[in-house]
Amino acid sequence: MDVLLSQLRARHSAPVEHGWLEDFAEPSVDVAMARLVSQGVDRVVTVPFLNLGAGHAKTDVPNAVAPARADHPDVPIAHGRVLGLHAELFALARRRLDAVSPAQDRGDEVLVVTAAGSSDPDANADLAKAARFLAEGSGHRWAEHAFAGVTWPKIDVVLRRVAAAGARRVVLFSWSLLAGRLERSVSQAADRVAADTGLRVIDAGRFGPDPAVAEVVLDRYAEAIHGDVRMNCDLCAYRVPLPGLQGRLAAPSGGGTAEPDR
């Protein structure tokens, strides 16, 4: 987190602080808010440092911000959305894959995108979308998603299933920002399955405190202040340059003059 904070402060002229939801980590959200007020800020934007919109994002973070609103009624607080399925995160994920997996050998390689897991169907469905969308840009033609816990499919079930189907090599990417206990359990499960089945499992890691993550945080910050006028398509090929579809960028999408869909 210290690395990410340094990256954010280098890119943003206003004060930047962080707060944790858990009691065992410091500072708390109210302490972070007090630090900002002591620096003379007249407005605060909170951005959940979360990838998927599950219970933490929908309940825990708003509940943690509420006391700060009550304690500082003269300081407006705008609340941003989770980092989510942002185009910059997909670009970073592809770079993580490229670092460990030769692009020309992906025809028979299985891509498995993992996350901690949630009881929230909306967040779980976003991981399934992330796996498919990442595969569209990476060249993988077999993609799965799996969870460390809470919900299905569990990582060991998915890996044993692809091994039984004849796969010989899997590349794992964790749709997570930092390495926590649940994320580490995915690696441990992968090691067990590899030992049992002979499946080769390559770990592409996770996002980590990368400058691209800092840019996504600032993007969500800007949305909270200025709004975000767009269709319900953050990842549309007409909005962002996607691998293999760069010719569609900024082309008319409704008038029939763009290149035909394939």
C-alpha positions as CSV (number, residue, x, y, z in Angstrom):
1,M,0.0,0.0,0.0
2,D,2.9,2.4,0.7
3,V,4.1,2.0,-2.9
4,L,0.6,2.7,-4.3
5,L,0.3,5.8,-2.0
6,S,3.6,7.1,-3.3
7,Q,2.4,6.6,-6.9
8,L,-0.9,8.4,-6.2
9,R,0.8,11.3,-4.4
10,A,3.2,11.7,-7.3
11,R,0.3,12.0,-9.7
12,H,-2.2,14.1,-7.6
13,S,-1.7,17.5,-6.2
14,A,-4.2,17.3,-3.4
15,P,-3.7,15.3,-0.1
16,V,-4.0,11.5,-0.4
17,E,-4.7,9.3,2.7
18,H,-5.9,5.7,3.1
19,G,-8.0,3.9,5.7
20,W,-8.7,0.3,6.4
21,L,-12.0,-1.5,7.2
22,E,-10.5,-4.2,9.4
23,D,-9.7,-3.5,13.1
24,F,-6.3,-5.1,12.8
25,A,-5.0,-2.7,10.3
26,E,-4.3,1.0,10.7
27,P,-5.3,3.8,10.1
28,S,-9.1,3.5,10.3
29,V,-11.3,5.4,7.9
30,D,-12.2,8.0,10.6
31,V,-8.5,8.6,11.4
32,A,-7.7,9.0,7.7
33,M,-10.6,11.5,7.4
34,A,-9.3,13.5,10.4
35,R,-5.9,13.7,8.8
36,L,-7.4,15.2,5.6
37,V,-9.4,17.7,7.5
38,S,-6.3,18.7,9.5
39,Q,-4.6,19.5,6.2
40,G,-7.3,22.0,5.4
41,V,-9.3,20.1,2.7
42,D,-12.7,21.4,1.9
43,R,-14.0,18.3,0.0
44,V,-13.2,14.6,0.2
45,V,-13.6,11.8,-2.4
46,T,-13.5,8.2,-1.1
47,V,-12.6,5.5,-3.6
48,P,-13.0,1.9,-2.5
49,F,-9.7,0.1,-3.2
50,L,-11.6,-3.0,-4.3
51,N,-11.8,-4.8,-7.6
52,L,-15.3,-6.2,-7.4
53,G,-18.5,-4.7,-6.0
54,A,-19.4,-7.3,-3.3
55,G,-20.3,-6.8,0.3
56,H,-17.3,-4.8,1.3
57,A,-18.1,-2.2,-1.4
58,K,-21.9,-2.2,-1.0
59,T,-22.2,-2.3,2.8
60,D,-18.9,-2.1,4.7
61,V,-17.3,0.8,3.0
62,P,-20.4,3.1,3.1
63,N,-20.9,2.1,6.8
64,A,-17.3,3.1,7.5
65,V,-17.7,6.4,5.7
66,A,-20.9,7.4,7.4
67,P,-19.3,8.3,10.8
68,A,-16.8,10.5,9.0
69,R,-19.8,12.4,7.4
70,A,-21.3,12.9,10.8
71,D,-18.1,14.0,12.4
72,H,-17.3,16.5,9.7
73,P,-20.7,17.9,8.4
74,D,-19.1,20.9,6.8
75,V,-16.8,18.8,4.5
76,P,-18.7,17.3,1.5
77,I,-17.8,13.7,0.8
78,A,-18.3,12.2,-2.6
79,H,-18.1,8.4,-2.9
80,G,-16.6,6.7,-6.0
81,R,-17.2,3.3,-7.3
82,V,-14.9,0.2,-7.1
83,L,-12.0,-0.1,-9.6
84,G,-14.0,-2.9,-11.3
85,L,-13.5,-4.0,-14.9
86,H,-11.5,-1.1,-16.0
87,A,-9.7,-1.1,-19.4
88,E,-6.4,-0.2,-17.8
89,L,-6.7,-3.2,-15.5
90,F,-7.2,-5.5,-18.4
91,A,-4.2,-4.0,-20.2
92,L,-2.1,-4.6,-17.0
93,A,-3.4,-8.2,-16.7
94,R,-2.3,-8.9,-20.3
95,R,1.2,-7.6,-19.4
96,R,1.3,-10.0,-16.4
97,L,0.3,-12.9,-18.7
98,D,2.9,-11.9,-21.3
99,A,5.6,-11.9,-18.7
100,V,5.1,-15.7,-18.0
101,S,3.3,-17.1,-21.0
102,P,4.5,-17.0,-24.7
103,A,1.8,-15.5,-26.8
104,Q,2.3,-17.9,-29.6
105,D,1.7,-21.0,-27.4
106,R,-1.7,-20.1,-26.0
107,G,-3.9,-22.2,-28.3
108,D,-3.8,-25.1,-25.9
109,E,-3.2,-23.2,-22.7
110,V,-6.1,-22.7,-20.2
111,L,-6.5,-19.3,-18.7
112,V,-8.0,-19.4,-15.2
113,V,-8.9,-16.1,-13.5
114,T,-9.3,-16.3,-9.8
115,A,-10.7,-14.1,-6.9
116,A,-11.3,-14.5,-3.2
117,G,-15.1,-15.2,-3.7
118,S,-18.3,-13.6,-2.5
119,S,-21.9,-14.4,-1.7
120,D,-22.9,-11.5,-4.0
121,P,-24.0,-12.9,-7.4
122,D,-23.2,-9.5,-9.1
123,A,-19.5,-9.6,-8.0
124,N,-19.2,-13.3,-8.9
125,A,-20.6,-12.6,-12.4
126,D,-18.1,-9.8,-12.9
127,L,-15.3,-12.3,-12.4
128,A,-16.8,-14.6,-15.1
129,K,-16.9,-11.6,-17.4
130,A,-13.3,-10.6,-16.6
131,A,-12.1,-14.1,-17.5
132,R,-13.8,-14.1,-20.9
133,F,-12.9,-10.5,-21.7
134,L,-9.2,-11.1,-20.8
135,A,-9.2,-14.2,-23.0
136,E,-10.6,-12.2,-25.9
137,G,-7.5,-10.0,-25.7
138,S,-4.8,-12.5,-24.7
139,G,-5.4,-15.1,-27.4
140,H,-6.5,-17.9,-25.0
141,R,-9.4,-19.9,-26.3
142,W,-10.2,-21.8,-23.2
143,A,-10.9,-19.6,-20.2
144,E,-12.3,-20.5,-16.7
145,H,-12.9,-18.6,-13.5
146,A,-12.5,-19.8,-10.0
147,F,-12.7,-18.7,-6.4
148,A,-10.7,-19.3,-3.3
149,G,-13.7,-19.7,-1.1
150,V,-17.3,-18.7,-0.2
151,T,-18.8,-19.7,-3.6
152,W,-18.4,-22.0,-6.5
153,P,-16.5,-23.0,-8.5
154,K,-13.5,-23.6,-6.2
155,I,-10.1,-23.4,-7.7
156,D,-9.2,-27.1,-7.0
157,V,-12.4,-28.2,-8.7
158,V,-11.7,-26.2,-11.8
159,L,-8.1,-27.3,-12.1
160,R,-9.0,-31.0,-11.7
161,R,-11.7,-30.6,-14.2
162,V,-9.5,-29.1,-16.9
163,A,-6.8,-31.7,-16.2
164,A,-9.4,-34.5,-16.6
165,A,-10.5,-32.8,-19.9
166,G,-7.0,-33.2,-21.3
167,A,-5.4,-29.8,-20.5
168,R,-1.7,-29.9,-19.9
169,R,-0.9,-26.3,-19.0
170,V,-2.8,-23.6,-17.1
171,V,-1.9,-20.0,-16.5
172,L,-3.4,-18.4,-13.4
173,F,-4.2,-14.7,-13.0
174,S,-5.6,-13.4,-9.7
175,W,-8.1,-10.6,-10.2
176,S,-6.8,-9.0,-7.0
177,L,-4.9,-5.9,-5.9
178,L,-2.8,-7.3,-3.1
179,A,-1.9,-10.8,-1.9
180,G,-4.0,-11.8,1.1
181,R,-4.7,-15.1,2.8
182,L,-7.4,-16.2,0.4
183,E,-5.3,-15.3,-2.6
184,R,-2.4,-17.4,-1.2
185,S,-4.7,-20.3,-0.7
186,V,-5.3,-20.4,-4.5
187,S,-1.6,-20.9,-5.0
188,Q,-1.5,-23.7,-2.4
189,A,-4.4,-25.5,-4.0
190,A,-2.8,-25.2,-7.5
191,D,0.4,-26.8,-6.1
192,R,-1.6,-29.7,-4.8
193,V,-3.5,-30.3,-8.0
194,A,-0.3,-30.0,-10.1
195,A,1.3,-32.7,-7.9
196,D,-1.7,-35.0,-8.2
197,T,-2.4,-34.7,-11.9
198,G,0.9,-33.5,-13.6
199,L,-0.9,-30.4,-14.8
200,R,1.6,-27.6,-15.3
201,V,0.3,-24.5,-13.6
202,I,2.0,-21.1,-14.3
203,D,1.3,-18.2,-11.9
204,A,0.9,-14.8,-13.6
205,G,0.4,-13.1,-10.3
206,R,-2.0,-10.2,-9.7
207,F,-2.2,-6.5,-10.3
208,G,-0.1,-5.3,-7.4
209,P,0.9,-1.7,-6.7
210,D,1.5,-0.8,-10.3
211,P,1.3,2.8,-11.8
212,A,-1.6,1.6,-13.9
213,V,-3.6,0.9,-10.7
214,A,-2.9,4.4,-9.5
215,E,-4.3,5.7,-12.7
216,V,-7.5,3.7,-12.3
217,V,-7.9,5.1,-8.8
218,L,-7.6,8.6,-10.1
219,D,-10.0,7.8,-12.9
220,R,-12.6,6.8,-10.3
221,Y,-11.8,9.9,-8.3
222,A,-12.5,12.1,-11.4
223,E,-15.8,10.3,-12.0
224,A,-16.9,11.0,-8.5
225,I,-16.3,14.7,-8.9
226,H,-17.3,15.3,-12.5
227,G,-19.7,12.5,-13.3
228,D,-19.3,9.8,-15.9
229,V,-21.4,10.3,-19.0
230,R,-21.3,7.1,-21.1
231,M,-23.3,4.1,-22.2
232,N,-23.3,1.0,-20.0
233,C,-20.1,-0.2,-21.7
234,D,-16.8,0.7,-20.0
235,L,-15.0,-1.8,-22.2
236,C,-16.6,-1.1,-25.6
237,A,-14.3,-1.6,-28.6
238,Y,-15.5,1.8,-29.9
239,R,-14.2,3.4,-26.7
240,V,-10.9,1.7,-25.8
241,P,-8.3,0.1,-28.1
242,L,-8.7,-3.6,-27.6
243,P,-6.3,-6.2,-29.1
244,G,-7.3,-7.1,-32.6
245,L,-10.0,-4.5,-32.7
246,Q,-8.0,-1.3,-32.7
247,G,-9.7,-0.2,-36.0
248,R,-13.0,0.2,-34.2
249,L,-11.7,2.9,-31.8
250,A,-13.8,6.1,-32.2
251,A,-15.6,4.7,-35.3
252,P,-19.3,5.3,-35.6
253,S,-21.0,2.5,-33.8
254,G,-24.6,3.1,-34.8
255,G,-24.6,4.4,-38.4
256,G,-23.4,1.3,-40.2
257,T,-20.2,2.9,-41.4
258,A,-17.8,1.1,-39.0
259,E,-16.1,-2.2,-40.0
260,P,-18.4,-5.1,-39.9
261,D,-18.5,-7.3,-36.8
262,R,-16.7,-10.5,-36.9
